[in-house]
Amino acid sequence: MEWFQRLLWTALLTAGPVVLATVVIGLITAILQAATQVNDQSVAFGPKAVAVVAVLVISGQWMLTQLTQFTLAVFSAMARM
C-alpha cells in the first residue's frame, strides 16, 4: 500500500504543473471568449498548447528527476525482496 501511495504522489507531482497550467489558461481563454463572444475551438487550443510546451521546458528536468528517483526506488525495493 505504501508503494501505491508513493506512486500516486509521484504522478500528482509530475503531472500537476502541466494540468494546472492547462486549467488556468483554459479558464482565462474561456473568460475572454465569453467576453468577446468568439467561440472557436482553435482559439482555445493554441494558448493551451503553448502553455504545456512552456511548462514542460521549464519543469521537464525536475519531472524527469522525480520519475527517475521513483523508478530507482522501486527497482531497489524489488531487488531486496
PyMOL Python script that loads the backbone (N, CA, C, O; Angstrom):
from pymol import cmd

cmd.read_pdbstr("""\
ATOM      1  N   MET A   1       0.823  -1.188   0.000  1.00  0.00           N
ATOM      2  CA  MET A   1       0.000   0.000   0.000  1.00  0.00           C
ATOM      3  C   MET A   1       0.872   1.259   0.000  1.00  0.00           C
ATOM      4  O   MET A   1       0.500   2.281  -0.575  1.00  0.00           O
ATOM      5  N   GLU A   2       2.024   1.172   0.645  1.00  0.00           N
ATOM      6  CA  GLU A   2       2.937   2.323   0.690  1.00  0.00           C
ATOM      7  C   GLU A   2       3.437   2.680  -0.708  1.00  0.00           C
ATOM      8  O   GLU A   2       3.544   3.855  -1.058  1.00  0.00           O
ATOM      9  N   TRP A   3       3.743   1.650  -1.501  1.00  0.00           N
ATOM     10  CA  TRP A   3       4.243   1.920  -2.854  1.00  0.00           C
ATOM     11  C   TRP A   3       3.165   2.518  -3.742  1.00  0.00           C
ATOM     12  O   TRP A   3       3.450   3.357  -4.597  1.00  0.00           O
ATOM     13  N   PHE A   4       1.939   2.090  -3.538  1.00  0.00           N
ATOM     14  CA  PHE A   4       0.839   2.661  -4.308  1.00  0.00           C
ATOM     15  C   PHE A   4       0.645   4.136  -3.952  1.00  0.00           C
ATOM     16  O   PHE A   4       0.387   4.965  -4.825  1.00  0.00           O
ATOM     17  N   GLN A   5       0.771   4.451  -2.670  1.00  0.00           N
ATOM     18  CA  GLN A   5       0.665   5.843  -2.229  1.00  0.00           C
ATOM     19  C   GLN A   5       1.801   6.678  -2.822  1.00  0.00           C
ATOM     20  O   GLN A   5       1.571   7.794  -3.287  1.00  0.00           O
ATOM     21  N   ARG A   6       3.010   6.147  -2.809  1.00  0.00           N
ATOM     22  CA  ARG A   6       4.143   6.867  -3.398  1.00  0.00           C
ATOM     23  C   ARG A   6       3.968   7.027  -4.908  1.00  0.00           C
ATOM     24  O   ARG A   6       4.343   8.054  -5.472  1.00  0.00           O
ATOM     25  N   LEU A   7       3.399   6.014  -5.558  1.00  0.00           N
ATOM     26  CA  LEU A   7       3.128   6.089  -6.989  1.00  0.00           C
ATOM     27  C   LEU A   7       2.147   7.221  -7.310  1.00  0.00           C
ATOM     28  O   LEU A   7       2.380   8.018  -8.219  1.00  0.00           O
ATOM     29  N   LEU A   8       1.051   7.281  -6.553  1.00  0.00           N
ATOM     30  CA  LEU A   8       0.069   8.328  -6.786  1.00  0.00           C
ATOM     31  C   LEU A   8       0.639   9.713  -6.500  1.00  0.00           C
ATOM     32  O   LEU A   8       0.362  10.662  -7.233  1.00  0.00           O
ATOM     33  N   TRP A   9       1.438   9.832  -5.431  1.00  0.00           N
ATOM     34  CA  TRP A   9       2.033  11.124  -5.091  1.00  0.00           C
ATOM     35  C   TRP A   9       3.011  11.575  -6.181  1.00  0.00           C
ATOM     36  O   TRP A   9       3.024  12.749  -6.552  1.00  0.00           O
ATOM     37  N   THR A  10       3.819  10.662  -6.690  1.00  0.00           N
ATOM     38  CA  THR A  10       4.757  10.996  -7.761  1.00  0.00           C
ATOM     39  C   THR A  10       4.008  11.399  -9.032  1.00  0.00           C
ATOM     40  O   THR A  10       4.393  12.351  -9.711  1.00  0.00           O
ATOM     41  N   ALA A  11       2.951  10.677  -9.343  1.00  0.00           N
ATOM     42  CA  ALA A  11       2.153  11.018 -10.525  1.00  0.00           C
ATOM     43  C   ALA A  11       1.514  12.392 -10.367  1.00  0.00           C
ATOM     44  O   ALA A  11       1.471  13.170 -11.320  1.00  0.00           O
ATOM     45  N   LEU A  12       1.024  12.690  -9.187  1.00  0.00           N
ATOM     46  CA  LEU A  12       0.418  14.001  -8.935  1.00  0.00           C
ATOM     47  C   LEU A  12       1.447  15.115  -9.040  1.00  0.00           C
ATOM     48  O   LEU A  12       1.169  16.168  -9.614  1.00  0.00           O
ATOM     49  N   LEU A  13       2.629  14.890  -8.492  1.00  0.00           N
ATOM     50  CA  LEU A  13       3.678  15.908  -8.552  1.00  0.00           C
ATOM     51  C   LEU A  13       4.163  16.162  -9.971  1.00  0.00           C
ATOM     52  O   LEU A  13       4.412  17.308 -10.347  1.00  0.00           O
ATOM     53  N   THR A  14       4.297  15.112 -10.754  1.00  0.00           N
ATOM     54  CA  THR A  14       4.840  15.294 -12.099  1.00  0.00           C
ATOM     55  C   THR A  14       3.789  15.801 -13.092  1.00  0.00           C
ATOM     56  O   THR A  14       4.123  16.553 -14.008  1.00  0.00           O
ATOM     57  N   ALA A  15       2.545  15.406 -12.924  1.00  0.00           N
ATOM     58  CA  ALA A  15       1.509  15.859 -13.842  1.00  0.00           C
ATOM     59  C   ALA A  15       0.878  17.177 -13.406  1.00  0.00           C
ATOM     60  O   ALA A  15       0.264  17.872 -14.215  1.00  0.00           O
ATOM     61  N   GLY A  16       1.026  17.513 -12.150  1.00  0.00           N
ATOM     62  CA  GLY A  16       0.383  18.699 -11.595  1.00  0.00           C
ATOM     63  C   GLY A  16       0.677  20.004 -12.318  1.00  0.00           C
ATOM     64  O   GLY A  16      -0.261  20.721 -12.668  1.00  0.00           O
ATOM     65  N   PRO A  17       1.943  20.343 -12.556  1.00  0.00           N
ATOM     66  CA  PRO A  17       2.210  21.619 -13.223  1.00  0.00           C
ATOM     67  C   PRO A  17       1.594  21.733 -14.614  1.00  0.00           C
ATOM     68  O   PRO A  17       1.101  22.797 -14.987  1.00  0.00           O
ATOM     69  N   VAL A  18       1.617  20.654 -15.377  1.00  0.00           N
ATOM     70  CA  VAL A  18       1.048  20.693 -16.725  1.00  0.00           C
ATOM     71  C   VAL A  18      -0.465  20.847 -16.659  1.00  0.00           C
ATOM     72  O   VAL A  18      -1.044  21.647 -17.394  1.00  0.00           O
ATOM     73  N   VAL A  19      -1.102  20.085 -15.783  1.00  0.00           N
ATOM     74  CA  VAL A  19      -2.557  20.162 -15.651  1.00  0.00           C
ATOM     75  C   VAL A  19      -2.978  21.528 -15.120  1.00  0.00           C
ATOM     76  O   VAL A  19      -3.950  22.112 -15.601  1.00  0.00           O
ATOM     77  N   LEU A  20      -2.257  22.034 -14.138  1.00  0.00           N
ATOM     78  CA  LEU A  20      -2.581  23.342 -13.577  1.00  0.00           C
ATOM     79  C   LEU A  20      -2.451  24.450 -14.620  1.00  0.00           C
ATOM     80  O   LEU A  20      -3.312  25.326 -14.708  1.00  0.00           O
ATOM     81  N   ALA A  21      -1.389  24.415 -15.401  1.00  0.00           N
ATOM     82  CA  ALA A  21      -1.219  25.417 -16.455  1.00  0.00           C
ATOM     83  C   ALA A  21      -2.326  25.328 -17.485  1.00  0.00           C
ATOM     84  O   ALA A  21      -2.832  26.354 -17.941  1.00  0.00           O
ATOM     85  N   THR A  22      -2.709  24.122 -17.859  1.00  0.00           N
ATOM     86  CA  THR A  22      -3.776  23.937 -18.834  1.00  0.00           C
ATOM     87  C   THR A  22      -5.114  24.452 -18.304  1.00  0.00           C
ATOM     88  O   THR A  22      -5.876  25.081 -19.039  1.00  0.00           O
ATOM     89  N   VAL A  23      -5.394  24.188 -17.039  1.00  0.00           N
ATOM     90  CA  VAL A  23      -6.648  24.644 -16.450  1.00  0.00           C
ATOM     91  C   VAL A  23      -6.681  26.168 -16.357  1.00  0.00           C
ATOM     92  O   VAL A  23      -7.694  26.790 -16.676  1.00  0.00           O
ATOM     93  N   VAL A  24      -5.578  26.765 -15.923  1.00  0.00           N
ATOM     94  CA  VAL A  24      -5.542  28.223 -15.791  1.00  0.00           C
ATOM     95  C   VAL A  24      -5.689  28.892 -17.161  1.00  0.00           C
ATOM     96  O   VAL A  24      -6.477  29.825 -17.315  1.00  0.00           O
ATOM     97  N   ILE A  25      -4.938  28.420 -18.146  1.00  0.00           N
ATOM     98  CA  ILE A  25      -5.034  29.003 -19.488  1.00  0.00           C
ATOM     99  C   ILE A  25      -6.417  28.758 -20.080  1.00  0.00           C
ATOM    100  O   ILE A  25      -6.963  29.638 -20.746  1.00  0.00           O
ATOM    101  N   GLY A  26      -6.989  27.592 -19.852  1.00  0.00           N
ATOM    102  CA  GLY A  26      -8.336  27.306 -20.343  1.00  0.00           C
ATOM    103  C   GLY A  26      -9.376  28.213 -19.717  1.00  0.00           C
ATOM    104  O   GLY A  26     -10.299  28.663 -20.396  1.00  0.00           O
ATOM    105  N   LEU A  27      -9.234  28.485 -18.427  1.00  0.00           N
ATOM    106  CA  LEU A  27     -10.169  29.377 -17.747  1.00  0.00           C
ATOM    107  C   LEU A  27     -10.051  30.804 -18.267  1.00  0.00           C
ATOM    108  O   LEU A  27     -11.058  31.469 -18.512  1.00  0.00           O
ATOM    109  N   ILE A  28      -8.827  31.265 -18.433  1.00  0.00           N
ATOM    110  CA  ILE A  28      -8.616  32.616 -18.968  1.00  0.00           C
ATOM    111  C   ILE A  28      -9.165  32.723 -20.387  1.00  0.00           C
ATOM    112  O   ILE A  28      -9.814  33.710 -20.736  1.00  0.00           O
ATOM    113  N   THR A  29      -8.904  31.713 -21.197  1.00  0.00           N
ATOM    114  CA  THR A  29      -9.403  31.713 -22.577  1.00  0.00           C
ATOM    115  C   THR A  29     -10.929  31.682 -22.606  1.00  0.00           C
ATOM    116  O   THR A  29     -11.546  32.368 -23.421  1.00  0.00           O
ATOM    117  N   ALA A  30     -11.536  30.898 -21.732  1.00  0.00           N
ATOM    118  CA  ALA A  30     -12.997  30.821 -21.689  1.00  0.00           C
ATOM    119  C   ALA A  30     -13.608  32.156 -21.288  1.00  0.00           C
ATOM    120  O   ALA A  30     -14.628  32.569 -21.839  1.00  0.00           O
ATOM    121  N   ILE A  31     -12.985  32.828 -20.330  1.00  0.00           N
ATOM    122  CA  ILE A  31     -13.488  34.142 -19.920  1.00  0.00           C
ATOM    123  C   ILE A  31     -13.372  35.137 -21.071  1.00  0.00           C
ATOM    124  O   ILE A  31     -14.306  35.892 -21.343  1.00  0.00           O
ATOM    125  N   LEU A  32     -12.221  35.134 -21.746  1.00  0.00           N
ATOM    126  CA  LEU A  32     -12.053  36.043 -22.883  1.00  0.00           C
ATOM    127  C   LEU A  32     -13.015  35.724 -24.024  1.00  0.00           C
ATOM    128  O   LEU A  32     -13.537  36.633 -24.669  1.00  0.00           O
ATOM    129  N   GLN A  33     -13.250  34.441 -24.273  1.00  0.00           N
ATOM    130  CA  GLN A  33     -14.183  34.066 -25.334  1.00  0.00           C
ATOM    131  C   GLN A  33     -15.609  34.461 -24.971  1.00  0.00           C
ATOM    132  O   GLN A  33     -16.378  34.869 -25.842  1.00  0.00           O
ATOM    133  N   ALA A  34     -15.968  34.345 -23.702  1.00  0.00           N
ATOM    134  CA  ALA A  34     -17.306  34.750 -23.285  1.00  0.00           C
ATOM    135  C   ALA A  34     -17.465  36.263 -23.377  1.00  0.00           C
ATOM    136  O   ALA A  34     -18.536  36.758 -23.729  1.00  0.00           O
ATOM    137  N   ALA A  35     -16.404  36.994 -23.064  1.00  0.00           N
ATOM    138  CA  ALA A  35     -16.478  38.453 -23.112  1.00  0.00           C
ATOM    139  C   ALA A  35     -16.532  38.962 -24.551  1.00  0.00           C
ATOM    140  O   ALA A  35     -17.227  39.937 -24.838  1.00  0.00           O
ATOM    141  N   THR A  36     -15.812  38.317 -25.444  1.00  0.00           N
ATOM    142  CA  THR A  36     -15.767  38.782 -26.834  1.00  0.00           C
ATOM    143  C   THR A  36     -16.734  38.028 -27.744  1.00  0.00           C
ATOM    144  O   THR A  36     -16.889  38.395 -28.908  1.00  0.00           O
ATOM    145  N   GLN A  37     -17.376  36.998 -27.245  1.00  0.00           N
ATOM    146  CA  GLN A  37     -18.317  36.159 -27.985  1.00  0.00           C
ATOM    147  C   GLN A  37     -17.674  35.494 -29.202  1.00  0.00           C
ATOM    148  O   GLN A  37     -18.326  35.286 -30.225  1.00  0.00           O
ATOM    149  N   VAL A  38     -16.407  35.169 -29.080  1.00  0.00           N
ATOM    150  CA  VAL A  38     -15.701  34.408 -30.113  1.00  0.00           C
ATOM    151  C   VAL A  38     -15.597  32.970 -29.599  1.00  0.00           C
ATOM    152  O   VAL A  38     -14.782  32.686 -28.720  1.00  0.00           O
ATOM    153  N   ASN A  39     -16.405  32.073 -30.130  1.00  0.00           N
ATOM    154  CA  ASN A  39     -16.445  30.697 -29.642  1.00  0.00           C
ATOM    155  C   ASN A  39     -15.875  29.746 -30.682  1.00  0.00           C
ATOM    156  O   ASN A  39     -16.603  28.961 -31.290  1.00  0.00           O
ATOM    157  N   ASP A  40     -14.586  29.823 -30.877  1.00  0.00           N
ATOM    158  CA  ASP A  40     -13.904  28.956 -31.826  1.00  0.00           C
ATOM    159  C   ASP A  40     -12.972  28.034 -31.048  1.00  0.00           C
ATOM    160  O   ASP A  40     -12.222  28.497 -30.189  1.00  0.00           O
ATOM    161  N   GLN A  41     -13.011  26.745 -31.336  1.00  0.00           N
ATOM    162  CA  GLN A  41     -12.201  25.779 -30.587  1.00  0.00           C
ATOM    163  C   GLN A  41     -10.717  25.959 -30.815  1.00  0.00           C
ATOM    164  O   GLN A  41      -9.917  25.693 -29.917  1.00  0.00           O
ATOM    165  N   SER A  42     -10.335  26.405 -32.001  1.00  0.00           N
ATOM    166  CA  SER A  42      -8.912  26.579 -32.284  1.00  0.00           C
ATOM    167  C   SER A  42      -8.318  27.732 -31.482  1.00  0.00           C
ATOM    168  O   SER A  42      -7.117  27.736 -31.212  1.00  0.00           O
ATOM    169  N   VAL A  43      -9.129  28.703 -31.100  1.00  0.00           N
ATOM    170  CA  VAL A  43      -8.644  29.812 -30.267  1.00  0.00           C
ATOM    171  C   VAL A  43      -8.261  29.293 -28.889  1.00  0.00           C
ATOM    172  O   VAL A  43      -7.296  29.775 -28.296  1.00  0.00           O
ATOM    173  N   ALA A  44      -8.988  28.335 -28.381  1.00  0.00           N
ATOM    174  CA  ALA A  44      -8.698  27.780 -27.059  1.00  0.00           C
ATOM    175  C   ALA A  44      -7.513  26.815 -27.096  1.00  0.00           C
ATOM    176  O   ALA A  44      -6.792  26.684 -26.107  1.00  0.00           O
ATOM    177  N   PHE A  45      -7.309  26.144 -28.223  1.00  0.00           N
ATOM    178  CA  PHE A  45      -6.257  25.125 -28.295  1.00  0.00           C
ATOM    179  C   PHE A  45      -4.851  25.729 -28.339  1.00  0.00           C
ATOM    180  O   PHE A  45      -3.940  25.217 -27.688  1.00  0.00           O
ATOM    181  N   GLY A  46      -4.672  26.785 -29.081  1.00  0.00           N
ATOM    182  CA  GLY A  46      -3.346  27.381 -29.262  1.00  0.00           C
ATOM    183  C   GLY A  46      -2.665  27.791 -27.970  1.00  0.00           C
ATOM    184  O   GLY A  46      -1.542  27.357 -27.715  1.00  0.00           O
ATOM    185  N   PRO A  47      -3.308  28.618 -27.139  1.00  0.00           N
ATOM    186  CA  PRO A  47      -2.665  29.008 -25.884  1.00  0.00           C
ATOM    187  C   PRO A  47      -2.403  27.832 -24.945  1.00  0.00           C
ATOM    188  O   PRO A  47      -1.400  27.818 -24.232  1.00  0.00           O
ATOM    189  N   LYS A  48      -3.295  26.852 -24.944  1.00  0.00           N
ATOM    190  CA  LYS A  48      -3.073  25.674 -24.103  1.00  0.00           C
ATOM    191  C   LYS A  48      -1.836  24.906 -24.559  1.00  0.00           C
ATOM    192  O   LYS A  48      -1.036  24.469 -23.732  1.00  0.00           O
ATOM    193  N   ALA A  49      -1.679  24.741 -25.858  1.00  0.00           N
ATOM    194  CA  ALA A  49      -0.522  24.024 -26.388  1.00  0.00           C
ATOM    195  C   ALA A  49       0.769  24.765 -26.058  1.00  0.00           C
ATOM    196  O   ALA A  49       1.762  24.145 -25.677  1.00  0.00           O
ATOM    197  N   VAL A  50       0.757  26.068 -26.200  1.00  0.00           N
ATOM    198  CA  VAL A  50       1.945  26.873 -25.867  1.00  0.00           C
ATOM    199  C   VAL A  50       2.253  26.767 -24.384  1.00  0.00           C
ATOM    200  O   VAL A  50       3.419  26.653 -24.005  1.00  0.00           O
ATOM    201  N   ALA A  51       1.227  26.802 -23.532  1.00  0.00           N
ATOM    202  CA  ALA A  51       1.437  26.708 -22.090  1.00  0.00           C
ATOM    203  C   ALA A  51       2.015  25.352 -21.693  1.00  0.00           C
ATOM    204  O   ALA A  51       2.906  25.276 -20.847  1.00  0.00           O
ATOM    205  N   VAL A  52       1.511  24.287 -22.302  1.00  0.00           N
ATOM    206  CA  VAL A  52       2.019  22.945 -21.991  1.00  0.00           C
ATOM    207  C   VAL A  52       3.489  22.821 -22.392  1.00  0.00           C
ATOM    208  O   VAL A  52       4.300  22.288 -21.635  1.00  0.00           O
ATOM    209  N   VAL A  53       3.822  23.306 -23.566  1.00  0.00           N
ATOM    210  CA  VAL A  53       5.219  23.252 -24.014  1.00  0.00           C
ATOM    211  C   VAL A  53       6.107  24.085 -23.090  1.00  0.00           C
ATOM    212  O   VAL A  53       7.205  23.655 -22.736  1.00  0.00           O
ATOM    213  N   ALA A  54       5.644  25.265 -22.697  1.00  0.00           N
ATOM    214  CA  ALA A  54       6.434  26.122 -21.806  1.00  0.00           C
ATOM    215  C   ALA A  54       6.652  25.462 -20.450  1.00  0.00           C
ATOM    216  O   ALA A  54       7.756  25.506 -19.908  1.00  0.00           O
ATOM    217  N   VAL A  55       5.607  24.852 -19.901  1.00  0.00           N
ATOM    218  CA  VAL A  55       5.743  24.181 -18.606  1.00  0.00           C
ATOM    219  C   VAL A  55       6.679  22.987 -18.718  1.00  0.00           C
ATOM    220  O   VAL A  55       7.482  22.748 -17.816  1.00  0.00           O
ATOM    221  N   LEU A  56       6.590  22.238 -19.804  1.00  0.00           N
ATOM    222  CA  LEU A  56       7.488  21.095 -19.978  1.00  0.00           C
ATOM    223  C   LEU A  56       8.938  21.526 -20.156  1.00  0.00           C
ATOM    224  O   LEU A  56       9.849  20.847 -19.683  1.00  0.00           O
ATOM    225  N   VAL A  57       9.159  22.638 -20.827  1.00  0.00           N
ATOM    226  CA  VAL A  57      10.526  23.146 -20.988  1.00  0.00           C
ATOM    227  C   VAL A  57      11.068  23.609 -19.643  1.00  0.00           C
ATOM    228  O   VAL A  57      12.217  23.332 -19.300  1.00  0.00           O
ATOM    229  N   ILE A  58      10.237  24.316 -18.886  1.00  0.00           N
ATOM    230  CA  ILE A  58      10.692  24.869 -17.605  1.00  0.00           C
ATOM    231  C   ILE A  58      10.874  23.780 -16.554  1.00  0.00           C
ATOM    232  O   ILE A  58      11.891  23.761 -15.860  1.00  0.00           O
ATOM    233  N   SER A  59       9.910  22.875 -16.425  1.00  0.00           N
ATOM    234  CA  SER A  59       9.966  21.910 -15.326  1.00  0.00           C
ATOM    235  C   SER A  59      10.228  20.470 -15.786  1.00  0.00           C
ATOM    236  O   SER A  59      10.111  19.539 -14.989  1.00  0.00           O
ATOM    237  N   GLY A  60      10.573  20.283 -17.037  1.00  0.00           N
ATOM    238  CA  GLY A  60      10.795  18.935 -17.548  1.00  0.00           C
ATOM    239  C   GLY A  60      11.932  18.198 -16.864  1.00  0.00           C
ATOM    240  O   GLY A  60      11.819  17.007 -16.575  1.00  0.00           O
ATOM    241  N   GLN A  61      13.022  18.898 -16.604  1.00  0.00           N
ATOM    242  CA  GLN A  61      14.162  18.260 -15.932  1.00  0.00           C
ATOM    243  C   GLN A  61      13.784  17.806 -14.530  1.00  0.00           C
ATOM    244  O   GLN A  61      14.159  16.715 -14.100  1.00  0.00           O
ATOM    245  N   TRP A  62      13.040  18.649 -13.821  1.00  0.00           N
ATOM    246  CA  TRP A  62      12.598  18.287 -12.466  1.00  0.00           C
ATOM    247  C   TRP A  62      11.663  17.085 -12.508  1.00  0.00           C
ATOM    248  O   TRP A  62      11.775  16.181 -11.680  1.00  0.00           O
ATOM    249  N   MET A  63      10.736  17.071 -13.475  1.00  0.00           N
ATOM    250  CA  MET A  63       9.813  15.944 -13.611  1.00  0.00           C
ATOM    251  C   MET A  63      10.567  14.644 -13.893  1.00  0.00           C
ATOM    252  O   MET A  63      10.273  13.597 -13.315  1.00  0.00           O
ATOM    253  N   LEU A  64      11.535  14.736 -14.786  1.00  0.00           N
ATOM    254  CA  LEU A  64      12.326  13.550 -15.115  1.00  0.00           C
ATOM    255  C   LEU A  64      13.099  13.047 -13.903  1.00  0.00           C
ATOM    256  O   LEU A  64      13.217  11.839 -13.698  1.00  0.00           O
ATOM    257  N   THR A  65      13.623  13.964 -13.104  1.00  0.00           N
ATOM    258  CA  THR A  65      14.338  13.576 -11.883  1.00  0.00           C
ATOM    259  C   THR A  65      13.408  12.867 -10.909  1.00  0.00           C
ATOM    260  O   THR A  65      13.782  11.849 -10.326  1.00  0.00           O
ATOM    261  N   GLN A  66      12.207  13.391 -10.726  1.00  0.00           N
ATOM    262  CA  GLN A  66      11.238  12.759  -9.824  1.00  0.00           C
ATOM    263  C   GLN A  66      10.887  11.348 -10.286  1.00  0.00           C
ATOM    264  O   GLN A  66      10.856  10.416  -9.482  1.00  0.00           O
ATOM    265  N   LEU A  67      10.627  11.196 -11.571  1.00  0.00           N
ATOM    266  CA  LEU A  67      10.273   9.876 -12.102  1.00  0.00           C
ATOM    267  C   LEU A  67      11.441   8.902 -12.022  1.00  0.00           C
ATOM    268  O   LEU A  67      11.248   7.718 -11.746  1.00  0.00           O
ATOM    269  N   THR A  68      12.649   9.397 -12.263  1.00  0.00           N
ATOM    270  CA  THR A  68      13.831   8.541 -12.177  1.00  0.00           C
ATOM    271  C   THR A  68      14.070   8.080 -10.748  1.00  0.00           C
ATOM    272  O   THR A  68      14.373   6.910 -10.516  1.00  0.00           O
ATOM    273  N   GLN A  69      13.936   8.990  -9.791  1.00  0.00           N
ATOM    274  CA  GLN A  69      14.121   8.618  -8.389  1.00  0.00           C
ATOM    275  C   GLN A  69      13.095   7.586  -7.947  1.00  0.00           C
ATOM    276  O   GLN A  69      13.432   6.647  -7.226  1.00  0.00           O
ATOM    277  N   PHE A  70      11.859   7.747  -8.367  1.00  0.00           N
ATOM    278  CA  PHE A  70      10.828   6.773  -8.013  1.00  0.00           C
ATOM    279  C   PHE A  70      11.120   5.413  -8.642  1.00  0.00           C
ATOM    280  O   PHE A  70      10.994   4.378  -7.987  1.00  0.00           O
ATOM    281  N   THR A  71      11.509   5.422  -9.905  1.00  0.00           N
ATOM    282  CA  THR A  71      11.811   4.166 -10.582  1.00  0.00           C
ATOM    283  C   THR A  71      12.984   3.448  -9.929  1.00  0.00           C
ATOM    284  O   THR A  71      12.943   2.232  -9.739  1.00  0.00           O
ATOM    285  N   LEU A  72      14.025   4.190  -9.587  1.00  0.00           N
ATOM    286  CA  LEU A  72      15.166   3.577  -8.902  1.00  0.00           C
ATOM    287  C   LEU A  72      14.768   3.020  -7.540  1.00  0.00           C
ATOM    288  O   LEU A  72      15.245   1.957  -7.144  1.00  0.00           O
ATOM    289  N   ALA A  73      13.904   3.724  -6.822  1.00  0.00           N
ATOM    290  CA  ALA A  73      13.447   3.234  -5.539  1.00  0.00           C
ATOM    291  C   ALA A  73      12.637   1.947  -5.681  1.00  0.00           C
ATOM    292  O   ALA A  73      12.763   1.037  -4.861  1.00  0.00           O
ATOM    293  N   VAL A  74      11.810   1.872  -6.716  1.00  0.00           N
ATOM    294  CA  VAL A  74      11.028   0.658  -6.959  1.00  0.00           C
ATOM    295  C   VAL A  74      11.943  -0.508  -7.302  1.00  0.00           C
ATOM    296  O   VAL A  74      11.775  -1.605  -6.769  1.00  0.00           O
ATOM    297  N   PHE A  75      12.912  -0.281  -8.190  1.00  0.00           N
ATOM    298  CA  PHE A  75      13.825  -1.374  -8.536  1.00  0.00           C
ATOM    299  C   PHE A  75      14.684  -1.794  -7.363  1.00  0.00           C
ATOM    300  O   PHE A  75      14.994  -2.978  -7.226  1.00  0.00           O
ATOM    301  N   SER A  76      15.078  -0.863  -6.515  1.00  0.00           N
ATOM    302  CA  SER A  76      15.848  -1.216  -5.321  1.00  0.00           C
ATOM    303  C   SER A  76      15.008  -2.053  -4.374  1.00  0.00           C
ATOM    304  O   SER A  76      15.506  -3.018  -3.794  1.00  0.00           O
ATOM    305  N   ALA A  77      13.753  -1.701  -4.211  1.00  0.00           N
ATOM    306  CA  ALA A  77      12.858  -2.473  -3.339  1.00  0.00           C
ATOM    307  C   ALA A  77      12.608  -3.870  -3.907  1.00  0.00           C
ATOM    308  O   ALA A  77      12.520  -4.844  -3.159  1.00  0.00           O
ATOM    309  N   MET A  78      12.494  -3.961  -5.228  1.00  0.00           N
ATOM    310  CA  MET A  78      12.301  -5.275  -5.840  1.00  0.00           C
ATOM    311  C   MET A  78      13.544  -6.151  -5.664  1.00  0.00           C
ATOM    312  O   MET A  78      13.436  -7.364  -5.485  1.00  0.00           O
ATOM    313  N   ALA A  79      14.722  -5.526  -5.716  1.00  0.00           N
ATOM    314  CA  ALA A  79      15.948  -6.303  -5.554  1.00  0.00           C
ATOM    315  C   ALA A  79      16.096  -6.822  -4.126  1.00  0.00           C
ATOM    316  O   ALA A  79      16.686  -7.880  -3.905  1.00  0.00           O
ATOM    317  N   ARG A  80      15.563  -6.084  -3.163  1.00  0.00           N
ATOM    318  CA  ARG A  80      15.660  -6.511  -1.764  1.00  0.00           C
ATOM    319  C   ARG A  80      14.682  -7.619  -1.423  1.00  0.00           C
ATOM    320  O   ARG A  80      14.854  -8.291  -0.406  1.00  0.00           O
ATOM    321  N   MET A  81      13.661  -7.829  -2.243  1.00  0.00           N
ATOM    322  CA  MET A  81      12.655  -8.850  -1.920  1.00  0.00           C
ATOM    323  C   MET A  81      13.136 -10.224  -2.211  1.00  0.00           C
ATOM    324  O   MET A  81      12.407 -11.192  -1.994  1.00  0.00           O
TER     325      MET A  81
END
""", "prot")
cmd.dss("prot")
cmd.show_as("cartoon", "prot")
cmd.util.cbc("prot")
cmd.orient("prot")
